[in-house]
Amino acid sequence: MKDLFSPYTIKGLELKNRVVMPPMCQYSVDKKDGVATEWHYTHYVSRAVGGAGLIIIEMTDVEPDGRISDLDLGLWSDEQIPALKRIVDACHSYGAKVGIQIAHAGRKAEDAEVPVAPSAIAFDENSKQPRALTTEEVKGLVEKFRTAVARAVKAGFDAIEIHGAHGYLIHQFHSPLTNKREDEYGKDLTLFGREIIQAAKGEMPEDMPLLMRISAKEYVEGGYGILESTAFAKEYQRAGVDMFDISSGGEGPIAAWGRPGTHAAYQVPLARAIKEALDIPVMAVGRLDDPILANAVIGNEEADLVAVGREMLRSPYWTLEAASKLRKETAIPKQYTTGF
Ligand SMILES: Cc1cc2nc3c(=O)[nH]c(=O)nc-3n(C[C@H](O)[C@H](O)[C@H](O)COP(=O)(O)O)c2cc1C
């Protein structure tokens, strides 16, 4: 029987349990230089002390104008490597493995003077008007993803996650609502994502898993659903994705029917659908705060890993507390044993 505290292995990545801290932007870079700060160090290392098996560092962008805000992390320069490496090394010393989410915000880059996008369509009436990328620029961005991944490998990360969700650039390319291009990247909506996957794989050690976060469902009027996302996920799987991290939404103004995230485990049915259709490992996320529920998602084989976001912001030691509640063995730092 699998449970939240069963070890998990995917390729060369060996996790002590199934608990993941998902990527969560901290907007805490000091000098707009994309370099991780003491805040990031304390924030991530606390969750390693708190027992999470895998920590995925927040959305980290491939170029300055790919950031949601100028306070986001970046990996467009070698100077950004050491501060991340320091975090990775410290998390490793507490038994956690560390991944990083590599991204570009596209039309959702709020501080870019003119954000870029597949097509010149704004997110909503309050957002900046983006300009459409030229074909050459699209190819250039694939290369920027490649070099960012190469830097992440140098920093010692154990896994790479490509951000293909939440209405950011890769999502903008595979959504028919935001990609109206007439070139090869418009005729084939997953081409941009697939080229990024292949570029990333080219820089990663053979045994390092590549994760991809996707929005399995859109919440705008006329948005895609699970049938379409299953189809494009299959293409990404063929291109080299080893595991999907299943989220939803973020692409534009939410339709009246679509308000997401109201229920516990609201995205688990989407994760399960992708897992079954593609026969691929998946991570579930979204209101899985209750350890009994998170444990059931693993036990019922709806997902292979469970990510706990906002609850882990409130409670860095969520994993240790979950083990205690579920009466499972886990390594508790010796300094804290009396607390458990
Ligand atoms: C403060 C904050 C920042 C976030 N930043 C990111 C991010 O960088 N990348 C991403 O894919 N999701 C991001 N998310 C979404 C979370 O990873 C997670 O999917 C979401 O919060 C739902 O999980 P939860 O109910 O456990 O919080 C963020 C969420 C929060 C609350």
The ligand as a Gaussian input file, in Angstrom:
#p B3LYP/6-31G(d) Opt

LIG

0 1
 C        1.837000      33.232000      -3.089000
 C        1.656000      32.222000      -4.202000
 C        2.566000      32.227000      -5.249000
 C        2.436000      31.278000      -6.282000
 N        3.389000      31.225000      -7.264000
 C        3.360000      30.223000      -8.176000
 C        4.433000      30.019000      -9.072000
 O        5.486000      30.674000      -9.007000
 N        4.299000      29.030000      -9.995000
 C        3.188000      28.221000     -10.047000
 O        3.115000      27.349000     -10.911000
 N        2.193000      28.362000      -9.164000
 C        2.262000      29.315000      -8.224000
 N        1.285000      29.392000      -7.268000
 C        0.245000      28.342000      -7.210000
 C        0.646000      27.240000      -6.224000
 O        1.810000      26.547000      -6.652000
 C       -0.493000      26.214000      -6.039000
 O       -0.701000      25.547000      -7.251000
 C       -1.795000      26.872000      -5.592000
 O       -1.570000      27.759000      -4.507000
 C       -2.852000      25.825000      -5.195000
 O       -2.368000      25.004000      -4.164000
 P       -2.788000      25.234000      -2.604000
 O       -4.280000      25.201000      -2.529000
 O       -2.132000      24.104000      -1.876000
 O       -2.241000      26.578000      -2.205000
 C        1.368000      30.339000      -6.252000
 C        0.452000      30.391000      -5.204000
 C        0.594000      31.291000      -4.177000
 C       -0.385000      31.261000      -3.035000

